[in-house]
Amino acid sequence: MRTIAYIDGYNLYYGLLRKSQYKWLDVYALFRDQALNQSSDLVEVRYYTAPMLGKMSDDLESPIRQRRYLQALRKMHPIGLTLIEGRIVASTPFQRLIRPIPEAPHLQKVQVLDFNEKKTDVNIASDMINGAWLKTYDQAVLCSNDSDLEGALRSIKEHHPHIRIGLVAPISGDDPRKISSDLARFSDWKKILSTTHLSRSQLPDRIPSSHLAKPAAWKN
């Protein structure tokens, strides 16, 4: 089956990668060798993310590491892997406190930095639907646990019931109840990613024919 994998990069990161030692992840190898079975002909992996803003993290090197990682993916897989970038929008809303601050009992709200990823959900949904109508795949595999993508899966199943949909959930642990039921109900099969899958799908410490190397902070 001609198969295209659609990866929600931030959902994968915060769902499974963030607290692991496997951030130098070869997402193409992950699907080619770990997530799919032998009946799948992997045509393309589409990886959706957004450039980090420095003020999002306590570590100012985080955006640099992300850029290096994306460059490494492009270098390793110039064909077969497509990176689609959205953007991060920062805002400074006032949020209501859950409980009073003893030192300032009169405060009811505080102003905070808030960051929202834009375009990723829409890009994934529109690309999956376009691919179904244009017949670019026989099987679509979604790597996300974000229920906002339910509508895209429902639309594909309603209008193209012959298309097979796989759901690869980037969640910690192996409890199937953690998988989004909204996504699972429109999927023909489901799989939970594990750290074993990640460990077997790492990029080389140094990318061949380049100056790109695994960040020192990711080596522990």
C-alpha positions as CSV (number, residue, x, y, z in Angstrom):
1,M,0.0,0.0,0.0
2,R,1.3,3.4,-0.9
3,T,1.7,5.1,2.5
4,I,2.2,8.6,3.6
5,A,3.0,9.4,7.3
6,Y,1.8,12.7,8.8
7,I,3.7,13.6,11.9
8,D,2.6,16.3,14.4
9,G,6.0,17.3,15.5
10,Y,5.1,19.1,18.7
11,N,2.6,16.4,19.7
12,L,5.4,13.8,19.3
13,Y,7.9,16.0,21.2
14,Y,5.7,16.8,24.2
15,G,3.9,13.4,24.2
16,L,7.0,11.2,24.2
17,L,10.3,12.8,23.3
18,R,10.7,15.7,25.7
19,K,11.8,13.6,28.7
20,S,13.7,11.0,26.7
21,Q,17.3,10.7,25.6
22,Y,16.2,10.1,22.0
23,K,15.5,13.6,20.6
24,W,18.0,13.0,17.8
25,L,15.3,11.1,16.1
26,D,15.3,9.9,12.5
27,V,11.5,10.2,11.9
28,Y,11.8,8.6,8.4
29,A,13.5,5.5,9.8
30,L,11.0,5.4,12.7
31,F,8.2,4.8,10.3
32,R,10.1,2.8,7.7
33,D,11.5,0.4,10.2
34,Q,9.4,0.5,13.3
35,A,5.9,1.9,12.9
36,L,4.8,0.2,9.6
37,N,4.4,-3.4,8.6
38,Q,5.8,-5.0,5.5
39,S,2.7,-4.4,3.4
40,S,3.3,-0.6,3.5
41,D,5.2,1.1,0.8
42,L,6.4,4.3,2.5
43,V,6.1,7.0,-0.2
44,E,6.7,10.0,2.0
45,V,7.0,11.2,5.6
46,R,5.6,14.7,6.2
47,Y,6.8,16.3,9.4
48,Y,5.0,19.3,10.7
49,T,6.6,21.7,13.2
50,A,7.2,25.3,14.0
51,P,10.4,27.2,14.8
52,M,10.9,27.7,18.5
53,L,11.1,31.2,20.0
54,G,13.9,31.9,22.4
55,K,11.6,33.2,25.1
56,M,9.7,29.9,25.1
57,S,12.5,28.1,26.9
58,D,14.7,28.7,29.9
59,D,17.5,27.3,27.8
60,L,18.4,29.8,25.0
61,E,20.2,27.0,23.1
62,S,16.9,25.2,22.5
63,P,16.0,27.0,19.2
64,I,19.6,26.4,18.0
65,R,19.3,22.7,18.7
66,Q,16.0,22.6,16.9
67,R,17.4,24.3,13.8
68,R,20.3,21.9,13.8
69,Y,18.0,18.9,14.1
70,L,15.8,20.0,11.2
71,Q,18.9,20.6,9.1
72,A,20.1,17.1,9.9
73,L,16.8,15.6,8.8
74,R,16.9,17.5,5.5
75,K,20.5,16.3,4.9
76,M,19.8,12.7,5.8
77,H,16.6,12.5,3.7
78,P,16.6,14.9,0.8
79,I,14.0,12.6,-0.8
80,G,11.1,11.1,1.0
81,L,10.9,13.5,3.9
82,T,9.1,16.8,3.7
83,L,9.3,19.4,6.5
84,I,6.3,21.8,6.8
85,E,6.8,24.7,9.2
86,G,4.1,26.7,10.9
87,R,4.8,29.4,13.4
88,I,4.6,30.1,17.1
89,V,2.6,33.1,18.2
90,A,3.4,34.7,21.6
91,S,0.8,36.7,23.6
92,T,0.6,38.1,27.1
93,P,-2.9,37.4,28.4
94,F,-4.1,37.9,32.0
95,Q,-4.9,34.6,33.6
96,R,-7.0,34.0,36.7
97,L,-5.1,32.4,39.7
98,I,-6.2,29.0,40.8
99,R,-5.4,29.9,44.4
100,P,-4.3,33.2,46.1
101,I,-0.6,34.0,46.5
102,P,0.0,34.4,50.3
103,E,2.4,37.3,49.8
104,A,-0.2,39.1,47.5
105,P,-3.7,38.0,48.6
106,H,-5.3,40.9,46.7
107,L,-4.2,39.5,43.3
108,Q,-6.8,37.6,41.4
109,K,-5.1,37.6,38.0
110,V,-1.6,37.7,36.7
111,Q,-0.1,38.4,33.3
112,V,1.7,35.6,31.6
113,L,3.6,34.7,28.5
114,D,1.5,32.3,26.4
115,F,2.7,30.5,23.2
116,N,0.5,28.9,20.6
117,E,1.5,26.9,17.6
118,K,-0.3,28.0,14.5
119,K,-1.1,26.3,11.2
120,T,0.1,22.7,12.1
121,D,-3.4,21.2,12.7
122,V,-4.8,22.9,9.6
123,N,-1.8,21.9,7.5
124,I,-2.0,18.3,8.5
125,A,-5.8,18.1,8.0
126,S,-5.8,19.8,4.6
127,D,-2.8,17.7,3.4
128,M,-4.4,14.5,4.4
129,I,-7.7,15.4,2.8
130,N,-6.0,16.6,-0.4
131,G,-4.0,13.4,-0.6
132,A,-7.2,11.4,-0.3
133,W,-9.0,13.3,-3.1
134,L,-5.9,13.3,-5.3
135,K,-5.3,9.6,-4.7
136,T,-1.7,10.1,-3.7
137,Y,-1.8,7.3,-1.1
138,D,-3.7,4.1,-0.3
139,Q,-2.9,4.4,3.5
140,A,-2.5,7.5,5.6
141,V,-0.7,7.2,8.9
142,L,-1.2,9.9,11.5
143,C,1.3,10.4,14.3
144,S,-0.5,12.5,16.8
145,N,-2.9,12.2,19.7
146,D,-4.6,15.5,19.1
147,S,-8.3,15.1,18.9
148,D,-8.6,18.3,16.8
149,L,-7.6,16.2,13.8
150,E,-10.8,14.1,14.2
151,G,-12.6,16.0,11.4
152,A,-10.0,15.1,8.8
153,L,-10.1,11.4,9.6
154,R,-13.9,11.4,9.6
155,S,-14.0,13.1,6.2
156,I,-11.5,10.7,4.6
157,K,-13.4,7.7,6.0
158,E,-16.8,9.0,4.9
159,H,-15.8,9.9,1.3
160,H,-13.0,7.4,0.7
161,P,-13.8,4.3,2.8
162,H,-11.3,2.2,0.8
163,I,-8.4,4.2,2.2
164,R,-6.7,2.7,5.2
165,I,-6.0,5.0,8.2
166,G,-3.4,4.2,10.8
167,L,-2.9,6.0,14.1
168,V,0.5,6.0,15.7
169,A,0.1,7.6,19.2
170,P,3.1,9.4,20.8
171,I,2.1,8.8,24.4
172,S,4.1,7.7,27.4
173,G,3.4,4.2,28.7
174,D,1.4,1.4,26.9
175,D,-2.1,2.1,28.2
176,P,-4.4,2.1,25.1
177,R,-6.9,4.2,27.1
178,K,-4.6,7.1,26.6
179,I,-5.1,7.1,22.9
180,S,-7.6,9.7,21.7
181,S,-10.9,8.0,21.2
182,D,-11.9,10.7,18.8
183,L,-9.1,9.6,16.5
184,A,-9.2,5.9,17.2
185,R,-12.8,5.5,16.0
186,F,-11.9,6.5,12.5
187,S,-8.6,4.5,12.4
188,D,-8.2,1.0,10.9
189,W,-5.3,0.2,13.2
190,K,-3.5,1.8,16.2
191,K,0.0,1.6,17.6
192,I,1.6,3.2,20.6
193,L,5.2,4.4,20.1
194,S,7.6,3.3,22.8
195,T,11.1,4.5,23.8
196,T,12.4,1.2,22.2
197,H,11.1,2.4,18.8
198,L,12.8,5.7,19.4
199,S,16.1,4.2,20.4
200,R,16.2,2.1,17.3
201,S,15.6,5.1,15.0
202,Q,18.3,7.5,15.9
203,L,20.3,9.7,13.4
204,P,24.1,9.2,13.3
205,D,25.9,11.2,15.9
206,R,27.5,13.0,13.0
207,I,25.6,13.4,9.7
208,P,27.7,12.2,6.8
209,S,29.1,14.8,4.4
210,S,28.2,17.7,6.7
211,H,29.2,19.7,9.7
212,L,26.0,18.7,11.6
213,A,26.4,16.7,14.8
214,K,24.2,15.6,17.6
215,P,23.9,18.4,20.2
216,A,26.0,17.8,23.3
217,A,22.9,18.4,25.5
218,W,21.2,15.5,23.8
219,K,24.0,13.0,24.4
220,N,23.0,12.1,28.0
